[in-house]
Amino acid sequence: MADNWMSEWDESDMSRNQTLPPEHATAFEHDYGLTEMRQVENRRPRVQSIPLVEIRPDLRQARRTLPFEMRESWYHDPSDGVAIMQDWYRAALRESAERGRGIFDPVEILSGQMDMVDEPAPGPIEARLLKILLDASTAIPNGGISTPIQVWRNGDWWMLESGERRTLMHWALVAWIDAEQFQTIRALKTEAFSVLNQAAENSARQDLNAIERARQLAIVLFHFYPEAERLAYNEAESDQAYYAQAADLRTPRGQGDMLLAATGLSSNRQKSRYQALLTLPDRAWNLADHFGWSEGKIRELVERAGGWDNLIMDQLVHYSEIEAGIIVPPISSKAPPDRIDFDMQVARVVDRSVRALRQIANMKPEFREVLTQEERRDLIALAQAILDRFKDGANG
């Protein structure tokens, strides 16, 4: 099996549907494997149970659940879903410690034996994992998720068209309940991908953040221009750079209503605002997606910055991290921050740090075992650095 599924082709299927040969394939076809005409011809859905290890995520999917790096790992090794869940759990614990929250046990959540702590609020990594665990716990009595995911055939793999969260719920059950019945999932199987079907599924969700909706808009615009010359997803420098290729694409005549319906946007004015997000700087794009910012929040930051000046944008990025509970001190600028505001920020950082250190000091043995050797060394080095920095002035 080829390492890069984007260039895999089913030759017998190609000849039957008269699609372009690989050397003449457009970026659209490299990304999705098939033209929309072929997709319509081949969408003969059937519901069956399929093994989780045969399912790959779609890296271009507009709506994301896993952090980007973990989605890439999942894509490259779909059979290692348990390790992905463990990595996610470790990242959530680190984020939880930064916010001074308690340590949670996935097994206790899945079994309904753990009361959730609302304050302080969880960060985005922890919040998404907690949502997966809580939803998965309701599926245990039924033997798994009842609503089927949607997948399409690409070579030896079933690619996720919709249902990433439901698939991760099953992986959570496999990782922490370890029951054989959860190693498969009900799926609506087709032989081809549909851009508009995926868009309709995503747009029906009310919880899409601004970047996810901007991605969805770009994907639909790409669909309208399948022959346009552009880089495939794996060729672009970054996630943002790939979708930025749709920043100047116009809605084809007569397709306006279809585009709005597919993206869940209400007007051409709103469409223009989301299309403008495709030109965000990489760091702002990733941060806005990570924290789930709304389009209005992003627009507010742009207005406060007076444009995309890198230094000013970096300041706003850091302050937004602090507002969200991430321990990052304000960066220096030509105009020093207000002293009272600065003192408050330092006090918040110290308060959260002390609570996080207490949680680490009181960590149960079973949770300490989750830490890697590198993480243990980092904690020891950090504790020593804090001791060296403050021991002389502790009584001052």
N, C-alpha and C positions, 0 to 999 in steps of 0.2 A: 504494500500500500504506500502510495506517495506520501511524503512527509507534509507536503503543502496541499491541503484538500481543495484550495481555491483553484488549482490547476488540474484537478481530476475531472475526467470526462468519461461518460458511458458511450462508447462508440456506436453500439447498436441502437441506443436510444437517440443518438444524434442523427443517424441516417433516417430513422423513422420519422423524426420530427423536422428534418431539414434545418437544423441549427448550424451556425457558423463553425468551421473547424477551429481548433485551438489557436493556430497561428493568426487567425483573424478575429479572435474573440475580443469583444469590448471589455472595458473595465467592469461594466455592469455584470457581464457574463462570468468574468473571473471571480467577482465577489459573490455572486449568487448561483453560478454554475449553469443557469438556464435563462432563456428569454421569457418574457411574460406570456407570449403566445404558447410556448411549450408548457409553461406552468398551468395555464388554463386547461390545455388538452389532457394533462396527466394528473390532475387533482381528482383522484378517485379515492376518497377517504375510507378508511376502515379502522375500527377500534380493536386493538390487541394489547396484551401486556408484553413489554420488552424489557430486557435487562438494563439497569442503570449504566453499566459499563459500556454499553453500545451507544450512549447518547453524548453528543458534543454540543457545547454552547455555541451560539452565534456571536462572535466577537463584535459584530456591527449592530447587534440588537440595541435599539434606542433606550430601552428600559433596563437598568442594571440593578442587580441585587448584591452580588459579591464585589469587593474591592477589585480594581482593575487587574492588579498583579495576580490575584488568585484566580480570576476568570481566565487569564492567559495560561496559568498552570493547569487548570481544569481542561481547557481546550487541548493542550498538548498531551495530556494523559488523562482521558476521561475515566479510566479504570481506578484512578487514585482519589476518588471522591472523599474517602474517609480522611486521608491526609489533608485535603483541602479544608474540610470542616475543622480539623484540629488546628490548622494554621489560622483559620478565621477566629476560633475560640481564643487562641493565644493573643491575637491582635486586639480582640475585644477586651480581654483582661488587662492588657497594657493601657488601652484607652480608659477603661473603668478606673484603674489606679490613678491615672492622670487627673481624673475628675473627683477623686475622693469617694468613689462609690464602693459598695461591698462586692465581694467576689461571688459569682453565681455558679451553680452546678447544673450543666445541661441535663443530666439524668434526673435530677430533682424537678426541674421545670417540665420535662417530658412526662414525668409521672404525676404531675400536679401537686407535688409536696413542697413547693417553694413559693413563699410570698414575695412578690416583686416590690422593689424599692423605687419610689417615684422621684425622690430628691436625694442628691442633685440629679438632674436629668441625664440619661445616658447619651453618649456621643453617637454619631451616625453608624460607626462600625458595630458597636454593641447593640444599638437599637434594632438594626436590621437582623442581626443574629437572634436576638430575643424574640422578634416577631416570627421568624422562621420556627423557633422552638415552640412557642406558644401555639401557633397554628398546627404544627406537626403533632402536638399532644392530643389535639381533638381528633386526629385521624387514626390514632392507635386502636380504638375500639372497632373501627371499620376495616381494619387490615390494610390501611393505606389511604391515599387520596382518591376520592371517588370521581372528581372531574378530570377527564383525560387531558394530558398535555397534547400539543400538536407538533409533529416532527415531519421532516421530509428526508428522503433518501439521498445521500451523497457518497458514492463509493461504498465503503464498508461500514459507514457510520450513519446514524440517524441524527440529523441536525435539529436543534430546537428552533421551532418557529415561534412558539409561545409556551409558557409554562415553566420558565426558569425557576421561579420561586417554588412551585410545586415539586420540581425535580430535586431542589436543594432540601426541601422538607423530607423527602424520602432518604436522601443521603444522611441527613441528621439522625433519622431513625436507625439507619444502618450503623452509623458511627457510635451511637450511644445506647441503643437498645439491642442491636445486633441480632435481629430476628430475620430469618430467611425470607419471610413473606414480604419484607420491605425492599428486597433487592431488585424487584421489578416494579414497573409503574404502568398504568393504563395510558395508552397513547392513541391519538387519532393520526394514523399514518398515511402519508401521501408520497408520491414519487417526485414531487417538485415543490419548489418554494413559491410563495405568493407574497409579494411586497404589500399589496393592498390588504390582504387578510391579516398579516402581522400588524400593519398600521391600525386597522380597525380594532384589533384586540387591545393594542396599547392605548389608543385614544379613548377607549371606553373607561379607562382608569382615571380617577380624579386625582391620584397622588403623583402624577408625573411632575418632576421638577422642570425648571426652565431649560436646562441643558438636554434633558431627555426629550422634551418636546421639540427642541431645535434639531436634535439628531433625527427625530422622526420626520420632520419637515424636509430635511436634506435627503433622506432616503426616498421619500415620495417624489421629490424633484428629480433625483437620479433616475427613478423609474420612468419619468416622462421623457428623459433624454438618454435612452440606453446606448445610442451610438456616439455620444459625446466623448471626446478624448480626455481622460483623467486617470489618475493613479488609482490602482486597486488598494484595498484597505491595508494589506500587508506591505505595500510599497510606500505608503505615506509616512512622514516623519513622526506623526503622533496621531492620537485619536482626533484631536481638534483639527489638525491639518487635513485629514481625510474629509471631514464634513464641510470644511471651509470651501471645498471645491464647488459647493452648491450656493455660495454666498451671492453670486451674480446671476443665477439661473432664474428666468422669468416663468411664470405659470403659462403653459401653452393655451392658446385661444380655445375657449370652450371647455377647459378643464378646471376652472376655478372652483366650482361647486364640489367636484370630486376631491380636489386637494383639501379644501376646508373640512369636508366630511371625514377624509382619511386621517387628518392630523388633529381633529378635534378643535380647530381654531374657529373663531366666530366671524372674522372679517379679514379683508385684505390688509387693513391697517395692523391688525394683530399679527398677521402673517409676516408683514415687513419687520415688525419688532423682533420676532423670533429669528427671522433670517439674519438680522443684524448681529445676533449673538454668535453666529458662525465665525465671525472675525475676531472674537475675544482672544487676548493673549493666552497662550497655553496654560500658564499657571492659574490665571483667573478662571479659565474653563474648568480645569480639574478641581479647583477649590469649590466653585459654585456647584459642581456636580456632587462633590463629596458631602457638602453640607446641605444639599437640597434647596438652594436658594431659588426664590421666585424670580420671574422676569422683572418685576418691579424693584426688588432688592438689588439686582444687578444694575438696572438703569440708575438707581439712586447712587450707587458707588461710582458709576461713570460720571454722573453729574457732579458729585463731590470732588472727583479727581480732575474735572475739567478736561477729560480726554484720557487716552491711554498712555500717559506719561509713566514710564517704568518705575521711577522712584516713588512717586505718589501712590501708584497702584500697589507697590510693595508695602507701603505703610498701611493702606486700607486692608490689604490681605492679612497682615499681622494683627491688626486690631480686630478684624473679624474672627480670627482664630482665638483671640483672647475672649471676645464676647461669647464664642461658642463653647468656652470652657477648656480650650486647649492651652497648655501652659507654654506660652511664648511671650517673652517680654517685648514691649514696644521697641521698634528699631529706631536708631538715631535719625534725626533730620536737622535741617538748617534751623528751623524754629523749634526750640525745646518745648516739650509738652507742658501743659499746665501742671504745677507742682502737686496740687491737691489730687488731680486726676491720676498723676503718676504714682503718688503714694497709695491711692486706692487700688491701682492695678497691682502694685507690689504686694499689698496686703492680701489681695485675692489669690495671687500666685502662692504666697507662703501658706495661706490657710489650706488651699487645695493640696499643696505638697505635703504638709504635715499629716493631713488625713490619709493621703495615699501611702506615706511611709508607715503609718500605724497599721494600715491594712496589710502591707507587706510583712511587717514584723509579726503580725498575728496570723499569718497564713497557715492554713492546715497542711499537714505533711502531704496529703494527696494532691493538693494544688501546687505545692512546691515541686512535685515530680513532673509537672507539666512544663516547667521552665527548662530551656536548653542550657548547656554548659556556658555558651556565650552570654546568655541572659543573666545567668548567675554571676559570672565575672563582672558584667556591667553593673549589676546591683551592688556588689561588694566594692567596686571602684568608686561608684557614686557615693556610697555611705562613707567611705574613707575620705573622699574629697569634701563632703559636708562637715565631717568631724574636724579635718585640718583647717577648714575655712573659719569655723565658728567657735572652736573650743577655747581659744585665747580670750575671746570677748564675750563668753557665755554669761559671765557675771557682771559685765560692764553695763 
